């Protein structure tokens, strides 16, 4: 069962599935071991059913869970209250559920430097936990991601098109790719929800038109888009923003930082979590709409393995139903994978229509 609109708030809704999903998150993804200190950060907008279930699963695994609850911050990526920063800095494992997330803040950087195994699950509610973790074969998902990663790294010319008007060309020139949804097996390495492969082509080769028609967040008053936001890119930098009211809002947000690095395209990310079939407004989920491509703008972290730079903030936009062409070969056509290896992976995951 899945609700058509909104989130069911009853505690008993999918309660057993939520508990099983939390156990899978703790044991199979975060690889939490007995005696480890686990910080679970949430804010007053978080779904506490997910928070409680995760804390219980960590406790059952023999770890020492601590739930850190803080007020919801109106913008993401801001510094948290000092006690929150102190807690996550001492954690072996940090699971973030806060809607006003503190990912990429100085507190986050200190936790990573101290060796925390971190996962960003901002805004995860009961339905999202069940759909994207409990009901997904994590190992088959990782296998598909590894195949996509290998294909990216074997490619030079990357072309992205979409029905909304995206026409973007870039060259990888040997750039590496990473599967951000891997298992949390390395101290100090952040991981993300399964179903995403990320990289950045050589920045100065990225040119064309990029049209977000799925979601865009932040600014926090956008999220699921009602109308497309069109960007012109020249040598990896935004030179024009076009569209309606939401495009105007986005342009104003970018200008407000007075930071030229906020206009730089930071990464490409292919989304392929079979539990995400539509945009919800929760950006971590939206980035993994099955078959989408997501683009990051603003700061570029070292995990992308590009040039790496700091910016005042970071934002992510979703392109739905893309056609993706690697070195002249179409691997995905209007949101449907057509490369034989990827079709086989989709069938293994039980994706409808394959």
VODRENBA-157707 format. One record per residue: residue in three letters; x, y, z of N, C-alpha, C in turn. Coordinates in steps of 0.02 Angstrom, whole numbers, padded with zeros to 5 digits, always signed. Atoms other than C-alpha are relative to their C-alpha. Layout:
! VODRENBA-157707
AlaXYZXYZXYZ/...
END
This chain:
! VODRENBA-157707
Unk+00042-00060+00000+00000+00000+00000+00044+00062+00000/Unk-00034-00065-00002+00058+00177-00036-00052+00054-00008/Unk+00048-00054+00002-00038+00335-00003+00012+00044-00061/Unk-00006-00042+00058-00073+00445-00154+00023+00070+00017/Unk-00016-00068-00020-00056+00609-00060+00021+00000+00074/Unk-00018-00010-00070+00039+00651+00098+00027-00063+00033/Unk-00029+00054-00039+00105+00538+00235-00049-00020+00054/Unk+00043+00025-00053+00000+00429+00348+00036+00008+00067/Unk-00034-00016-00062+00039+00485+00526-00014-00048+00056/Unk+00015+00048-00054-00032+00339+00625+00063-00040+00016/Unk-00059+00037-00021+00103+00251+00727-00001-00072-00027/Unk+00004+00070+00021+00038+00080+00673+00008-00009-00075/Unk-00005+00005+00073+00049+00120+00486+00069-00028-00020/Unk-00061+00033+00022+00179+00001+00411+00050-00010+00056/Unk-00045+00001-00057+00250-00017+00586+00048-00059-00001/Unk-00045+00058+00003+00321-00192+00563+00051+00009-00056/Unk-00045-00011+00056+00394-00147+00394+00052+00054+00017/Unk-00047-00051-00021+00473+00009+00469+00054-00030+00045/Unk-00049+00032-00045+00556-00094+00605+00049-00044-00040/Unk-00044+00042+00041+00622-00217+00476+00046+00042-00043/Unk-00042-00044+00040+00684-00075+00366+00055+00032+00041/Unk-00050-00029-00044+00773+00006+00513+00055-00050+00016/Unk-00050+00051-00013+00858-00158+00553+00045-00010-00061/Unk-00040+00007+00061+00914-00174+00372+00048+00058-00008/Unk-00043-00059+00003+00982+00004+00376+00059-00006+00048/Unk-00052+00005-00052+01078-00028+00537+00050-00056-00014/Unk-00043+00058+00005+01145-00201+00501+00031-00011-00069/Unk-00024+00017+00067+01161-00217+00312+00031+00059-00037/Unk-00027-00058+00036+01199-00038+00257+00052+00036+00042/Unk-00048-00036-00043+01282+00052+00403+00050-00047+00034/Unk-00046+00050-00026+01364-00110+00462+00019+00014+00072/Unk-00012-00018-00070+01346-00059+00644+00019-00061+00040/Unk-00027+00055-00040+01443-00167+00765-00011+00012+00075/Unk+00009-00007-00073+01423-00201+00952+00052+00048+00029/Unk-00045-00047-00033+01497-00063+01059+00011+00066-00035/Unk-00010-00063+00036+01495+00072+00926-00048+00054+00026/Unk+00042-00057-00018+01429+00244+00968-00036+00027-00062/Unk+00041-00018+00057+01286+00289+00852-00040+00063+00015/Unk+00039-00062-00006+01220+00467+00836-00055+00000-00054/Unk+00057-00006+00045+01047+00482+00759-00027+00070+00008/Unk+00021-00069-00006+01011+00664+00722-00065+00011-00037/Unk+00066-00015+00028+00836+00729+00688-00019+00070+00022/Unk+00026-00065-00022+00742+00892+00697-00076-00006+00010/Unk+00071+00002-00018+00565+00939+00743-00046-00010-00060/Unk+00039+00018+00059+00509+00904+00564+00009-00074-00019/Unk-00015+00070+00018+00576+00724+00563-00058-00046+00019/Unk+00048+00052-00017+00466+00570+00565+00029-00042+00056/Unk-00029+00033-00058+00498+00505+00739-00011-00075+00001/Unk+00007+00073+00005+00433+00332+00695+00064-00031-00029/Unk-00062+00024+00030+00587+00310+00587+00058+00007+00048/Unk-00054-00013-00048+00701+00386+00718-00001-00052+00056/Unk+00005+00048-00054+00636+00273+00857+00018-00070-00023/Unk-00014+00067+00025+00644+00117+00751+00075-00010-00013/Unk-00072+00005+00014+00824+00154+00699+00039-00004+00065/Unk-00033+00003-00065+00877+00186+00879-00009-00069+00030/Unk+00012+00067-00027+00796+00022+00931+00040-00053-00036/Unk-00040+00048+00038+00882-00073+00791+00074+00004+00018/Unk-00070-00008-00020+01051+00000+00839+00012-00030+00069/Unk-00005+00029-00067+01020-00049+01020+00001-00076-00003/Unk+00004+00072+00008+00973-00225+00967+00064-00029-00030/Unk-00063+00022+00031+01135-00234+00867+00058+00004+00049/Unk-00052-00004-00050+01233-00203+01028+00037+00066+00001/Unk-00033-00065+00003+01279-00023+00989-00028+00046+00055/Unk+00022-00050-00049+01257+00133+01097-00033+00058-00037/Unk+00032-00053+00039+01127+00240+01008-00017+00061+00043/Unk+00020-00063-00031+01098+00423+01053-00039+00039-00052/Unk+00041-00041+00044+00957+00523+00976+00010+00073+00018/Unk-00011-00071-00010+00997+00708+00954-00054+00037-00039/Unk+00056-00035+00031+00841+00812+00921+00011+00076+00006/Unk-00011-00072-00002+00856+00995+00873-00054+00036-00039/Unk+00052-00037+00037+00742+01133+00807+00013-00002-00075/Unk-00006+00000+00072+00708+01134+00621+00030+00066-00024/Unk-00031-00059+00028+00823+01256+00532-00032+00015-00067/Unk+00038-00019+00059+00743+01354+00392+00038-00011-00065/Unk-00041+00015+00058+00887+01324+00272+00044-00060+00015/Unk-00044+00057-00009+00986+01166+00245+00073+00020-00001/Unk-00073-00007+00002+01174+01147+00265+00026+00052+00049/Unk-00022-00048-00049+01181+01270+00410+00034-00035+00059/Unk-00030+00028-00060+01282+01245+00569-00055-00017+00050/Unk+00050+00019-00050+01183+01153+00703+00015+00032+00068/Unk-00017-00021-00069+01169+01201+00887+00062-00038+00024/Unk-00064+00029-00022+01334+01166+00976-00006-00070+00029/Unk+00004+00068-00027+01273+01013+01073-00008-00054-00054/Unk+00008+00047+00055+01223+00930+00909+00068-00013-00032/Unk-00067+00006+00030+01395+00965+00835+00045-00043+00044/Unk-00041+00039-00046+01476+00892+00990-00017-00074-00002/Unk+00021+00070+00001+01374+00732+00982+00024-00035-00063/Unk-00019+00034+00062+01406+00693+00799+00075-00004-00008/Unk-00073+00001+00005+01591+00733+00817+00030-00061+00035/Unk-00026+00056-00039+01609+00587+00938-00029-00067-00024/Unk+00036+00060+00022+01507+00460+00839+00043-00044-00045/Unk-00028+00047+00049+01572+00303+00754-00045-00002-00062/Unk+00049+00001+00054+01413+00305+00650-00049+00058+00012/Unk+00047-00055-00005+01301+00454+00614-00052-00008-00055/Unk+00057+00005+00046+01129+00437+00534-00040+00064+00007/Unk+00035-00064-00003+01048+00604+00488-00068-00006-00033/Unk+00069-00001+00024+00858+00615+00471-00029+00071-00002/Unk+00026-00068-00004+00841+00803+00496-00022+00027-00067/Unk+00023-00032+00061+00739+00897+00366+00043+00061-00015/Unk-00048-00055+00006+00844+01054+00395+00069-00027+00012/Unk-00059+00041-00010+00997+00948+00368+00063+00043+00012/Unk-00063-00034-00014+01172+00994+00429+00058-00030-00040/Unk-00047+00027+00048+01261+00896+00293+00039+00058-00032/Unk-00046-00048+00030+01412+00993+00222+00018+00059+00046/Unk-00019-00052-00048+01421+01107+00375+00068-00015+00030/Unk-00064+00012-00035+01580+01127+00478-00007-00057+00050/Unk+00011+00056-00046+01504+01009+00606+00004-00067-00035/Unk-00005+00061+00041+01484+00879+00470+00073-00015-00017/Unk-00070+00010+00020+01664+00904+00412+00041-00026+00058/Unk-00038+00024-00059+01730+00880+00589-00017-00073+00015/Unk+00020+00070-00012+01630+00719+00610+00033-00047-00049/Unk-00032+00041+00051+01697+00651+00446+00076-00005+00014/Unk-00072+00001-00017+01876+00701+00494+00015-00046+00058/Unk-00009+00044-00058+01852+00606+00656-00017-00073-00016/Unk+00010+00070+00020+01806+00449+00559-00072-00025+00001/Unk+00070+00023-00002+01615+00445+00570-00019-00031-00067/Unk+00032+00027+00060+01526+00333+00447-00070+00032-00002/Unk+00059-00043+00003+01388+00452+00394-00045-00019-00058/Unk+00048+00007+00055+01228+00431+00293-00051+00056+00005/Unk+00049-00055+00004+01114+00572+00236-00067-00028-00020/Unk+00068+00024+00013+00931+00521+00249-00049+00055+00018/Unk+00041-00058-00018+00858+00695+00266-00072-00009-00022/Unk+00072+00002+00015+00669+00697+00275-00029-00069-00007/Unk+00026+00067+00009+00650+00508+00275-00059-00012+00046/Unk+00058+00019-00040+00476+00457+00332-00011-00075-00005/Unk+00013+00072-00003+00399+00286+00361-00006-00030-00070/Unk+00010+00027+00067+00344+00263+00180+00065-00002-00039/Unk-00064-00003+00036+00514+00315+00112+00047-00055+00024/Unk-00042+00054-00027+00606+00195+00228-00021-00068-00028/Unk+00025+00064+00024+00495+00051+00175+00013-00008-00075/Unk-00006+00005+00073+00500+00091-00012+00072-00005-00024/Unk-00067-00006+00027+00684+00131-00032+00052-00045+00033/Unk-00048+00044-00034+00767+00013+00092-00031-00069+00013/Unk+00028+00064-00019+00652-00123+00160-00019-00042-00061/Unk+00026+00038+00057+00577-00173-00009+00050-00006-00057/Unk-00050+00001+00053+00739-00158-00109+00055-00050+00017/Unk-00057+00044-00008+00872-00292-00133+00063+00043-00005/Unk-00057-00046-00003+01021-00188-00078+00059-00025-00041/Unk-00059+00027+00035+01152-00304-00152-00009+00003-00076/Unk+00013-00006+00071+01069-00308-00323+00001+00073-00022/Unk-00002-00072+00014+01050-00119-00315+00072+00023-00007/Unk-00071-00017+00003+01236-00100-00281+00032-00028-00063/Unk-00027+00030+00061+01276-00219-00423-00018+00041-00062/Unk+00019-00043+00056+01176-00111-00544+00040+00065+00001/Unk-00040-00062-00006+01265+00043-00478+00071-00010-00022/Unk-00069+00013+00021+01434-00037-00505+00005-00005-00076/Unk+00000+00003+00074+01388-00074-00686-00005+00070-00029/Unk+00006-00068+00024+01333+00106-00712+00065+00039+00010/Unk-00064-00034-00015+01492+00169-00629+00053-00019-00051/Unk-00049+00023+00049+01599+00063-00744-00014+00030-00069/Unk+00018-00029+00065+01503+00127-00896+00019+00074-00003/Unk-00018-00071-00002+01529+00308-00843+00075+00008-00010/Unk-00073-00008+00001+01716+00284-00818+00031-00024-00066/Unk-00024+00022+00065+01733+00198-00988-00021+00048-00055/Unk+00029-00047+00048+01648+00347-01073+00039+00065-00001/Unk-00028-00068+00005+01720+00510-01138-00057+00051-00011/Unk+00052-00049+00015+01576+00605-01220-00066-00020+00031/Unk+00064+00011-00034+01417+00620-01117-00051+00050-00026/Unk+00055-00043+00024+01256+00687-01192-00063-00015+00040/Unk+00062+00007-00038+01097+00718-01092-00054+00040-00035/Unk+00058-00033+00030+00928+00759-01171-00061-00016+00043/Unk+00062+00016-00035+00753+00768-01100-00058+00032-00037/Unk+00059-00030+00033+00575+00802-01161-00012+00072+00021/Unk+00010-00069-00024+00576+00963-01056+00047+00049-00033/Unk-00044-00046+00035+00718+01033-01161+00073-00003+00017/Unk-00071+00007-00015+00883+00978-01085+00039-00022-00062/Unk-00047+00019+00053+01023+00971-01214+00070+00019+00026/Unk-00062-00014-00035+01188+00955-01122+00054-00048-00024/Unk-00057+00039+00023+01357+00896-01184+00060+00013+00044/Unk-00060-00006-00041+01515+00862-01085+00047-00057-00016/Unk-00050+00053+00011+01674+00758-01088+00031-00019+00067/Unk-00027+00024-00064+01737+00649-00946+00076+00005+00004/Unk-00073-00005+00002+01919+00645-01000+00034-00039+00057/Unk-00031+00043-00050+01958+00502-00881-00024+00010+00071/Unk+00025-00012-00068+01860+00566-00731-00029-00064+00031/Unk+00026+00056-00038+01813+00439-00597-00072+00012+00020/Unk+00068-00003-00025+01638+00400-00536-00005-00038+00065/Unk+00010+00036-00063+01572+00340-00369-00073-00018+00008/Unk+00067+00019-00019+01422+00247-00309-00011+00024+00071/Unk+00009-00029-00066+01363+00353-00164-00042-00044+00046/Unk+00043+00043-00040+01240+00220-00108+00033-00066+00019/Unk-00036+00061-00019+01374+00094-00059-00010-00016+00074/Unk+00002+00017-00071+01389+00006+00108+00049+00044+00039/Unk-00041-00043-00043+01462+00107+00252+00056-00041+00032/Unk-00053+00044-00025+01620+00005+00269+00067+00036+00011/Unk-00063-00037-00005+01751+00144+00276-00008+00060+00047/Unk+00004-00057-00045+01776+00264+00424+00016+00066-00037/Unk-00012-00065+00030+01764+00446+00372-00024+00008-00071/Unk+00026-00005+00068+01677+00409+00208-00076+00007+00003/Unk+00072-00007+00000+01501+00479+00187-00032-00045-00053/Unk+00039+00038+00049+01372+00369+00101-00070+00030-00003/Unk+00067-00027+00010+01198+00406+00037-00049-00058-00008/Unk+00051+00050+00014+01035+00315+00009+00017-00036-00065/Unk-00017+00040+00058+01057+00174-00116-00037+00022-00062/Unk+00032-00015+00064+01022+00204-00300+00025+00063-00032/Unk-00028-00060+00032+01140+00341-00360+00073-00010-00015/Unk-00070-00002+00020+01302+00350-00458+00016+00072-00020/Unk-00016-00071+00010+01389+00520-00462+00070+00009-00027/Unk-00065-00020+00026+01532+00602-00553-00007+00071-00027/Unk+00003-00064+00035+01578+00766-00636+00045-00004-00061/Unk-00044-00007+00059+01638+00779-00815+00048+00059+00009/Unk-00046-00057-00003+01781+00898-00846-00041+00064-00003/Unk+00047-00055-00010+01698+01057-00787-00005+00048-00058/Unk+00001-00050+00053+01748+01173-00927-00027-00027-00067/Unk+00029+00029+00061+01677+01052-01058-00077-00004+00004/Unk+00073+00007-00009+01498+01059-00988-00034+00061-00030/Unk+00035-00056+00031+01390+01166-01101-00067-00023-00029/Unk+00065+00014+00028+01211+01176-01161-00056+00025+00044/Unk+00059-00020-00038+01039+01187-01085-00019-00055+00049/Unk+00019+00047-00053+00989+01104-00922-00068+00022+00026/Unk+00068-00017-00021+00804+01098-00878-00022-00047+00056/Unk+00027+00038-00056+00746+01043-00707-00077-00001-00005/Unk+00072+00006+00004+00568+00977-00717-00029-00046+00053/Unk+00023+00044-00053+00560+00863-00565-00002+00035+00067/Unk-00006-00033-00065+00622+00947-00407+00062+00042+00002/Unk-00057-00045-00010+00744+01080-00348+00001+00021+00073/Unk-00004-00014-00072+00803+01098-00169+00072+00003+00022/Unk+00037-00061-00015+00857+01212-00089-00001+00048-00058/Unk+00033-00028-00060+00788+01346-00082-00056-00043+00026/Unk+00046+00045-00034+00675+01265+00043-00073+00011-00019/Unk+00069-00011+00019+00517+01343-00027-00015-00026-00071/Unk+00014+00032+00064+00536+01249-00191-00014-00074+00012/Unk+00015+00072-00005+00554+01059-00186-00029-00025-00065/Unk+00033+00025+00061+00436+00974-00309-00021+00060-00042/Unk+00012-00058+00044+00424+01091-00459-00068-00004-00034/Unk+00063-00006+00037+00262+01151-00536+00012+00020-00073/Unk-00018-00023+00068+00351+01221-00690+00075-00007-00008/Unk-00072+00010+00011+00521+01194-00771+00042+00061+00017/Unk-00051-00051-00011+00675+01292-00722+00057-00015-00049/Unk-00048+00010+00054+00792+01313-00871+00064+00039+00013/Unk-00065-00031-00011+00978+01349-00853+00042-00006-00063/Unk-00049+00003+00053+01103+01394-00988+00069-00007+00032/Unk-00067+00011-00027+01278+01327-00952+00052+00010-00054/Unk-00057-00010+00044+01439+01383-01032+00063-00016+00041/Unk-00061+00021-00035+01600+01296-00980-00013-00015+00074/Unk+00014+00024-00068+01518+01223-00826-00029+00052+00047/Unk+00026-00053-00043+01444+01387-00763-00068+00024-00026/Unk+00066-00025+00018+01265+01450-00761+00007+00072-00023/Unk-00002-00069+00026+01249+01604-00870-00069+00031-00006/Unk+00068-00026+00006+01060+01620-00879-00049-00048+00034/Unk+00055+00038-00031+00907+01563-00779-00064+00024-00032/Unk+00062-00018+00034+00741+01558-00871-00058-00043+00026/Unk+00059+00037-00021+00564+01507-00830-00050+00048+00033/Unk+00052-00040-00032+00419+01566-00724+00020+00021+00070/Unk-00010-00025-00068+00400+01611-00542+00052-00040+00038/Unk-00048+00041-00037+00500+01464-00476+00071+00012-00025/Unk-00066-00017+00027+00645+01504-00593+00024+00067+00029/Unk-00018-00065-00029+00642+01684-00530+00021-00008+00073/Unk-00017+00012-00070+00645+01621-00351+00070-00031+00005/Unk-00065+00033+00000+00794+01509-00390+00056+00049-00017/Unk-00050-00049+00019+00889+01649-00476+00015+00049+00057/Unk-00009-00045-00057+00861+01764-00328+00040-00034+00055/Unk-00036+00038-00052+00923+01628-00210+00074-00004-00017/Unk-00070+00003+00021+01083+01605-00311+00035+00067+00010/Unk-00030-00067-00005+01116+01792-00318+00012+00020+00072/Unk-00003-00022-00069+01087+01811-00132+00065-00018+00036/Unk-00062+00020-00033+01250+01724-00089+00059+00044-00020/Unk-00055-00041+00026+01357+01844-00191+00065-00041-00004/Unk-00055+00048+00003+01470+01695-00226+00001-00030-00070/Unk-00002+00026+00069+01524+01654-00405+00000-00076-00003/Unk-00002+00073+00001+01551+01472-00357-00070-00031+00005/Unk+00068+00025-00003+01363+01455-00329-00029-00011-00071/Unk+00023+00008+00069+01345+01460-00520+00035-00057-00036/Unk-00038+00054+00031+01458+01311-00550-00037-00067+00006/Unk+00030+00067-00002+01389+01140-00596+00049-00047+00036/Unk-00044+00038-00044+01458+01022-00464+00002-00075-00015/Unk-00001+00072+00014+01406+00847-00517-00061-00021-00041/Unk+00054+00037+00031+01300+00731-00622-00015-00060+00046/Unk+00017+00059-00039+01206+00592-00530-00058-00036-00034/Unk+00053+00041+00029+01105+00451-00606-00039-00034+00056/Unk+00042+00029-00052+00957+00395-00498-00033-00064-00023/Unk+00028+00064+00022+00896+00215-00499-00024-00043+00059/Unk+00029+00040-00054+00812+00163-00336-00070-00020-00021/Unk+00066+00022+00025+00662+00056-00389-00057+00017+00046/Unk+00053-00019-00046+00567+00112-00235-00024+00071-00009/Unk+00018-00070+00012+00556+00291-00301-00026+00005-00071/Unk+00031-00001+00066+00434+00305-00445-00026+00069-00019/Unk+00024-00068+00015+00386+00489-00432+00033+00049+00048/Unk-00027-00054-00042+00443+00655-00360-00046+00010+00060/Unk+00038-00009-00062+00391+00683-00179+00012+00068+00033/Unk-00019-00061-00035+00477+00845-00130+00053-00012+00054/Unk-00055+00018-00045+00599+00751-00016+00061-00011-00044/Unk-00052-00001+00051+00762+00785-00107+00041-00064-00003/Unk-00040+00062+00002+00858+00629-00055-00037-00055-00037/Unk+00041+00047+00037+00714+00525-00121-00004+00020-00074/Unk+00008-00024+00068+00690+00633-00276+00062-00011-00042/Unk-00063+00012+00036+00874+00615-00324+00005-00071-00026/Unk-00004+00071+00017+00841+00429-00342-00062-00025-00037/Unk+00055+00022+00043+00683+00429-00447+00028-00046-00053/Unk-00029+00050+00044+00710+00275-00553+00004+00027-00071/Unk-00011-00023+00068+00787+00329-00718+00014+00074-00007/Unk-00012-00072+00005+00812+00513-00676+00075+00014-00005/Unk-00068-00024-00012+00972+00614-00684-00005+00064+00040/Unk+00001-00057-00046+01009+00739-00548+00065+00038-00008/Unk-00058-00043+00007+01128+00886-00558+00009+00042+00063/Unk-00015-00041-00057+01214+00971-00413+00031+00066-00021/Unk-00025-00068+00015+01255+01157-00412+00028+00029+00065/Unk-00030-00030-00059+01370+01250-00294+00062-00038+00021/Unk-00061+00031-00026+01501+01171-00182+00010-00070-00029/Unk-00018+00066+00024+01592+01018-00247+00049-00032+00048/Unk-00042+00033-00049+01662+00898-00117+00051-00046-00033/Unk-00053+00042+00028+01817+00790-00140-00024-00069-00021/Unk+00025+00066+00018+01711+00631-00152-00021-00003-00073/Unk+00019-00001+00070+01658+00686-00327+00061-00011-00045/Unk-00064+00011+00035+01842+00678-00380+00006+00045-00061/Unk-00009-00050+00052+01828+00834-00487+00052+00051+00023/Unk-00048-00051-00019+01918+00999-00462-00004+00017+00074/Unk+00014-00012-00071+01840+01022-00288+00005+00075+00017/Unk+00001-00069-00022+01789+01194-00224-00054+00011+00053/Unk+00050-00018-00050+01693+01276-00084-00046+00054-00029/Unk+00048-00052+00017+01537+01379-00110-00044+00012+00061/Unk+00041-00019-00058+01413+01462+00006-00053-00053+00015/Unk+00052+00050-00010+01288+01320-00019+00003-00050-00057/Unk+00006+00051+00053+01237+01175-00130-00074-00013-00011/Unk+00069+00016+00016+01076+01133-00220-00001-00056-00051/Unk+00007+00057+00046+01013+00984-00320-00065+00005-00039/Unk+00059-00002+00042+00893+00979-00466-00009-00065-00038/Unk+00017+00064+00030+00805+00833-00550-00025+00009-00072/Unk+00023+00004+00069+00786+00799-00736-00036-00066-00009/Unk+00039+00061+00009+00647+00674-00771+00003-00025-00072/Unk+00004+00032+00066+00639+00552-00917+00057+00018-00046/Unk-00056-00020+00043+00814+00587-00982+00017-00053-00052/Unk-00035+00043+00047+00896+00513-01135+00074+00011+00011/Unk-00071-00004-00018+01078+00474-01092+00040-00037-00053/Unk-00041+00028+00055+01207+00444-01229+00073+00001+00021/Unk-00071+00006-00017+01382+00380-01190+00039-00017-00064/Unk-00041+00011+00060+01506+00397-01334-00042-00023-00060/Unk+00042+00015+00057+01365+00391-01460-00049-00057+00009/Unk+00045+00056-00014+01276+00242-01382-00053+00021+00051/Unk+00054-00018-00046+01106+00273-01302-00009-00056+00051/Unk+00009+00051-00052+01099+00182-01135-00069+00007+00034/Unk+00065-00013-00030+00935+00261-01078-00039+00046-00047/Unk+00041-00040+00046+00793+00331-01182-00064+00022+00035/Unk+00058-00031-00034+00666+00449-01103-00020-00038+00063/Unk+00012+00029-00066+00685+00372-00932+00000-00075+00004/Unk+00000+00073+00001+00695+00190-00985+00069-00026-00022/Unk-00065+00029+00018+00860+00095-00983-00008-00049-00057/Unk+00005+00044+00057+00890+00008-01147+00065-00040-00013/Unk-00061+00039+00007+01070-00053-01132-00013-00070+00029/Unk+00016+00068-00022+01061-00245-01116+00021-00015+00072/Unk-00023+00013-00068+01164-00251-00955-00046+00033+00051/Unk+00043-00037-00046+01052-00121-00873-00071-00029+00001/Unk+00066+00033+00003+00892-00205-00933+00001-00062+00043/Unk-00006+00060-00041+00953-00366-00853+00000+00017+00074/Unk-00002-00022-00071+00991-00274-00690-00069+00021+00024/Unk+00068-00022-00018+00818-00196-00691-00046-00059+00013/Unk+00040+00060-00010+00738-00367-00711+00017-00034+00066/Unk-00021+00031-00063+00841-00434-00567-00028+00037+00061/Unk+00028-00039-00054+00776-00292-00458-00076-00002+00002/Unk+00072+00005+00003+00598-00329-00510-00034+00065-00019/Unk+00029-00065+00019+00570-00157-00588-00056-00012-00050/Unk+00058+00008+00043+00400-00146-00668+00014+00024-00070/Unk-00010-00019+00070+00402-00143-00858+00061-00028-00033/Unk-00061+00029+00029+00566-00235-00881-00006-00077-00003/
END
